[in-house]
């Protein structure tokens, strides 16, 4: 109990990392030391492509069971490790939190393998570095750093570096550790907004969430420019007060998705961990959580209309599961669109053991 599997999730291509802050282990090996599971998702066959039109998600354990048929695959279920035997003969009771992993040749690296580039610093008592995200373009590396208490409601500072080998490189267009741009929310006077509580970058498009229920999309006004402007404020269709209550924007993620026509456009995923998704006579049944998927209708004009968000939820989540506590999205030509969300407070095989839920979109798009 109390592993809180899914407290954090990060998906890049086929590599999935899941944090479990309450898991036994850690450096001391004691209870509650925390753990991170890093897994390699299998390649999916074309027939396995699922559309996000299917609003019933798949628990990662259930979805992966069909693919764990290689002797190189391991299944982690809670604290049990099961090996595939070339078919469905292995244990299939996969109701608990799990992930698929494959054997990876991982070399241990010491600090001697890393080169110090630069230290970025923020204002006193600003919680600078609360979130960090970076994106790559052919021209530069874009690094965004949030300082959620700066100027009472939070700021996000942007730094740019030369791509490739960063050894000895300084930020482009800025001396020393000065940011090339600083972002703030549309409610710039809202004290305690904690702008930058969640943060994601793809290319030079930046998504910022706040504890006030705001999610904002920023992009340069000119190609490769340092003139980031807010191009969109995303909403789930309820009042600002309810967005704050539901924790809309508690987690955000962004990836570039290529549709069937070969056009690439940003897909933004937003977690809303406090949403009640089912009605119960008992009002203590709440905080099931929900996930939203947004994308612009015109890939070349992010300030124009965006899609009505696709709503993703898990009808089998437990009370207080808080799906959307963490979210991540990835898209490749082989894998299509993958969305994962953590529900670390889900009580499945035990109290707050946690779970990770995954959805897939077809290669033709998310609509």
Beta strands, then each sheet from edge to edge (+ up, - down):
strand 1: 5-12
strand 2: 15-20
strand 3: 35-40
strand 4: 58-59
strand 5: 73-77
strand 6: 80-83
strand 7: 98-102
strand 8: 128-136
strand 9: 141-147
strand 10: 155-161
strand 11: 181-183
strand 12: 198-202
strand 13: 205-209
strand 14: 215-220
strand 15: 228-234
strand 16: 248-258
strand 17: 264-272
strand 18: 290-295
strand 19: 310-312
strand 20: 326-332
strand 21: 336-343
strand 22: 355-361
sheet 1: 1+ 2- 3+
sheet 2: 4+ 22- 21+ 20-
sheet 3: 6+ 5- 7+
sheet 4: 8+ 9- 10+ 11-
sheet 5: 12+ 13- 14+ 15-
sheet 6: 16+ 17- 18+ 19-
end
